[in-house]
Amino acid sequence: METLSALQSLGLELPSPAYIVGAILFGLIGMAAYWHGKRAQQPRTRWWGVALMFYPYVVSATWLLYAVGVALCLGMWWDRQRG
């Protein structure tokens, strides 16, 4: 418990369980998209996958994590429907 209070005094907070679940979920979706794009030789799908895997490192709010993740998934779906 002393370590947790030391981290909080430095301004660091542990992420909520909802954030961790979202980061893992969208990371797995991104990994699957990357592998599919690599296998099918579709570079745009690979880039969608890379974006899904790494954007949680930039986003700190849980609601924003889910909003951006859903937007990226919809963008990837729309991109696949177009072409």
Long-range contacts (C-beta under 8 A, 24 or more apart in sequence): 15-62, 16-62, 18-62, 19-62, 19-65, 22-56, 22-62, 22-65, 22-66, 22-69, 23-56, 23-65, 25-69, 26-52, 26-53, 26-55, 26-56, 26-65, 26-69, 26-72, 26-73, 27-52, 27-53, 27-56, 29-69, 29-73, 30-54, 33-76, 44-79, 45-76, 45-79, 45-80, 48-72, 48-75, 48-76, 48-79, 49-76, 52-76
